[in-house]
């Protein structure tokens, strides 16, 4: 986040809250994507070894 102008001396009190929520959503998305990728890789590994997993 950056100030829109050099004349701006303060940011809104809501800005840290919005930024914090954006960080939370970003981390949640990264976590979900890593779990999906890991699950997909594990299924491919099991299939290549002939393992049947329910």
Secondary structure by P-SEA (a helix, b strand, c coil): cccccccccccccaaaaaaaaaaaaaaaaaaaaaaaaaaaaaaaaaaaaccccc
